[in-house]
Amino acid sequence: MLQDKEMVSDYLAGINASLTGYANMISQANNSELRQTLINMRNQDESRQRIIYKYALEKGYYTPAAPASQEVVQQVKAQLSSPQ
């Protein structure tokens, strides 16, 4: 039988995969009504993902990476904002 930690991990993995799928479908949707429906579904999954993430964090099932230094943040911002 699955333990709580395994179920939370599996659920998070599934939601994260669906979020990636939504991004692909949204970018390719030509019908505006379909596109909006997919965006709404993605938003609902993002909310669920955040709730489960907070639960996993509180239970000690997940340890996030250490925060990036301000220098690293600035480097990434510069890379993303400079024309390629």
HELIX and SHEET records of a PDB file:
HELIX    1   1 ASP A    4  GLN A   28  1                                  25    
HELIX    2   2 SER A   32  LYS A   59  1                                  28    
HELIX    3   3 GLN A   70  SER A   81  1                                  12    
END                                                                             
